[in-house]
Every structure is written in structure tokens, then in C-alpha cells.
């Protein structure tokens, strides 16, 4: 039983010792050099050990030699401490060999390092030239490492750690020999000693290698024997004075790389670069930029890249206003596009087009509707300020010339012979010339002329208006109605029908045009006594009221005023009519009837003829006509009135029922043709009648 337990313990110890028997040697990456010294810290055990670069670290489960832990007071004495610039150090070196003195600041930066060959015994030396601050002094004496913190209170600017030294190193037991060169020291280091350090598997060791002023750190969990190569190339790092700037700002970049780089290559992300250690740089374009630094020394190069490190905002400068127009000379109604040409990126616009129009659009359009000269201004604004550009009398707008649209009016449209009318031009689009035709042969080129009509009738007036863009005409048919005045001063409306101008009322004169009185026959007997050649007239029932409405009733001889029958068209018989007018022949009545729709054959017939021509001639309604006044439309404007008649025996008949009108033409039976319109019919009757009968008269204007 005991034998088996012994074998188990032996096996476990053997496995333990085998699993923890590693040797670590030290080198320099990319070089055949070795570090000056190495600090090893077991971070699990919180123990550390200093070695020379040529030593071999032997990691074992149990240390058999001298404990290599760091010793401190009372084994190492520093006095005074704190101190001002200089202090003294005293320690005991248990073995003859190399003593290495190393002084660093709290960051690990090497201040001074020296090596000596000493004898076993008490060793003392001084430290001088330290500036104000806290420092770490390490003394390695074979396997024994000493460490102490030094606090220098000296603030004189002369002590800048540029001339720190170890002075007066001495030993009572023998001579101290200083190694004057690295080569001399390395020759001793290359012989290297094996330094043991207790280690358990899976513990983390932190190695710090020192080579002159260079430092390299490596973390390692050893599991095999190996060479640990320190990389003394720089660890690139940097800072900048600003990371958020505006276009054109200057940034100071500061190298923060460790391990004393002596070459630098900056890339600023916008195509710019520098080889200075601490360059300044200006970014001229807005954006976000990544900056990198390649820091190099004898042992290699390292890169630090800071992504999206610099943000450059667009430089905002107050705008300078400027603009142009697509045209500066236009015609009324045309549009102009204005284009903003302002610099420095305005963000708002305020336009004044000079005609009351405004806009806040960057590139607006404006339509000028009125001729004139216009000043245009633009105010542009951004967060940095505003600016105004004004262009005086910049836009010239000419009056729009469009072909005129002719129009006019008359001061009166119904007058009597001899009266004047003023015509007023109402044409649009500014005509520059006018040509008037008054319908009676009269013309004018005045814009607003006056004209006197001397002859009764209906006159068509036209105006032709012209400008540089064209011509237009306005014609108003039968626009001016000039009423007829007879010798007695009676005024008659007239109407143009198919080229003939007729009286639109029944004649009621008592004199011929030469002033000769027409005999008025009142009694029935006196009328009965008349012969075919007697000239006479009367009012129906001898009533003045009937006179005013229905006019007079004339014998054929009175109507002809002694003239002989005429079948001509026109008749040429003035008869009882006013000057310039005549009694229409049978042929002239036929012309009127045919114009209203009657055929030639119907017109030549005797008795009732046609269909509705009589209705077109009769006054419509029953104000003067008795019912039914069949078919009466007065479409022609003739306005036939039912004045009745006076028979050859002197009696009156058919007032309001019939209208009878003499012609200037005898029929074959030596009676005279007349026309009759009857209230119950829309036709026109054509018959011959005895000449001493009293009928109504309608006159036609001479050509």
C-alpha cells in the first residue's frame, strides 16, 4: 500500500516538473541583436524578475537556486528620498559579477542605464541630474533584483533629465569596473546565465524588453520552450488639435508614437500627405476624412489609422448677390426667366421685379404686362449674412402691338334728314389709322368723325381700323335710320328691304313737295262728285286721330300729282311723295314681294297671291289690326297699317281690317293697280281699282 502511494506521488511530481520545465530565450524581431534587459512579471502571482538580454529564463515548478524576487529596503537604501536633484544609493551584492543599474520614469521610459563588474559585498553610488518627478531605480546583481521609487523635488529648469548619471560607485571589498560600451557588456551577456522563475501552467507572463531607449512588451502563456523576439519598432499613435473644423481651418497633428520613431508618413485622407513628425494641415473641402500615420525606426514600421477622424464642414461665407435675365427687352405679356448667379451658397432669395411682382424662388419667371422700364433687385441670404444686387432700368417692356379689333358706336342711330351723328371709335389694340364709310357715299379717316345725313333711309356704316400688326373691319348693317321729313314737317320712319328703301309709315302730307296744297274733301257727296282725274285726300272718318296713326287716303290722281302711269322700276313718278322719293310702280311692288318669297308667276297674278308675304309686311299684334291679323310677323319691318279706304261714293270702310296702297301703274282697264293686306289672311292681294277711290300711300326712295 505504501509502495503504491509512493509511486503515485513520484509520478505526479514527475509530471508536474515536466509540465513546468520551459526555457525562454530573448531576441530582437528582424535583427540578430538581443535586448539589453528583460523584465518578467507573473501577473497571476504578482511577482517580477529582471534579466539581462543574454540570460535564459527557466520556468520551473520549484526554484532550486537563489530567490530572484525583487528586493527593496532595507536591502537597498536611498538617502535622502525625497531629494532635490541628487541622492545616494547603498545595497548589498551577494555575488561577484555584473551589476546593471536602470533608471526609468513611471511610464517605463529609460532615463539612464549603466553596467559594472563588481565583487561580492556592499555597493554604494550616487544619482544626479534628475528633474522634478517620480522615478523607478532597478539594480540587478546576478539573480538578485533590487527596486526603489525615487522622488525628486527639484524644479530648476536646468534639470531636464538630459544629463542624469550614476556617480561615485564604490566597493570596499574590491575594484569596480564599468562597462564602457554596449559591445563590452553584450560580450558578458552572451555567455548568459540561466535564471529560474517559479511558474505554474496557464499563468500569464508579461515581458518588457529594453534596448537602449526602446521598449517592447509581450504577453505570453508559455507551454513550450521558445525564443521570445521583441519588436522594438514604434507603436504609432497621434492626436490632432481639432477634429471638427470648417473648410480652410488649420489642424496641428502631433506624433504620440513610442519607441523613438525617426521616420513619419502621414496620409490625411484627401490626397494630402506629410513626412514631418508634427505637421499642420488644411482641409479645403467639406467631408469626413480618415487619417493614418506610418511611424518607423531602425526596427520597423507601425501604422495607426483613425477612421472618420476629421469632420470638415462647409465654409459658410456671406453670399455675394448676382443674377441675369433671359431677356432684357421684351413686349407686353412676355415672360422673363431670372437666373441666380450669387456666390457663397445662399439659402434664401427675395426678388423684386419692379412691377409689383416678387418671388422667393431661386430662379423665378415673371410676366410683364405693362410697357415701361423696370428696376430689378435680388436679396440673397445664408447663415453668414445677406447681400443685395439692384439693376436699375434693367428690363424694358415695349407696348404689345396686336392687330386691332374694330368697334364703334354712334351718338344716335335714328335721326331725321339733315341731322349730324358723331361716331366714336371703340376699337381695341391701339389702331393708328381709321377708314369710315357712312353708307351714303360719305367717308372719313378721322378717329372719331361726325357726319350729316341729308337723305332719309337706313344706312350701313363700316369702320376699318389698322395698326402695324394688321387690319380689322366692323360693319353695322342698317345702323343709321334717317327718317323722312315731308313738306309739312311730318317725320316718317324708313326701312331698307332687299335693296329698296321704303317708308315704314303711311303718308300723311297735305302738300306736294313744291308746297302746292292738296285739296281736302270732307263730305261724302263732295267725294262722290270727284272724277278719275281729281286730286283729293282725306282722313278716315275725317278724324285727326286716324290721321296720326293711319295717315291720309289719297285719290290716284292726287297720288300721281297729274303724272301719267309708269310701269318702270323705279317708276320715276314723284307724285305726292317728298323730294328724293317716288310713288312705287306695280313692278316695284313685285320686286318687294319676290324678295319676301313670292315667285314671279305669283307676283304677276291678280287677286290673293303668295303664302306668307303679306304676314311679313303687316304690323304684328292687334294694337292697330283687328283680330286675327293672320300670319303677321312684320319680318320685313314694313309695318303695314290697316287704314281702310274711302270708296268712290264717299263712304269709309275697313279701318283696322284692311290696308290698301296705290301703285303708279294703270291696269289694262284704265283703273290703277293697288296692293291690299287683310287681317284674316297672310297673302297679298293685287287688283285694279277706280282712280277716285281713297287709298293709303307708301313712298320709295329714289336711287
Secondary structure, DSSP 8 states (H G I E B T S, - for coil): -HHHHHHHHHHHHHHHHHHT-EEEEEEETTBS---SEEEEEETTTTEEEEEETT-EEEEESS--SS---EE-TTSEEEESSSBSS-EEEEEEE-SSEEEEEEEEETT--EEEEEEEEE-SEEEEEEEE---SEEEEEEEEETTEEEEEEEEE----TT-SSSS-EEEEEE-TTS--EE--SHHHHHHHHTT--EEEEE--TT--EEEEEEETTEEEEEEE---S-EEEEE--S-B--EEES-SEEETT-EEEEEE--BS---EEEEE-SSS-EE-SSS-EEE--S-EEEEEEEEEEETTEEEEEEEEEEEEEE------B--EEES-SEEETT-EEEEEE--BS--SEEEEE-SSS-EE-STT-EEE--S-EEEEEEEEEEETTEEEEEEEEEEEEEE------B--EEES-SEEETT-EEEEEE--BS--SEEEEE-SSS-EE-STT-EEE--S-EEEEEEEEEEETTEEEEEEEEEEEEEEEE-TT--EE-EEEETTEEEESS----SB-TTS-B--B--SHHHHHT--TT---EEEGGG-HHHHHHH-EEE-HHHHHTT-----SSS----TTS-TTEEE--HHHHHHHHHHTT--HHHHHSSEEESSSHHHHHB-SSSSSS-TT-TT---TTS--B---BEE-TTS-EE-TTTEEEEEEEEE-TTSSEEEEEEETT-SSEEEEEE-TTSBBB--EEE--
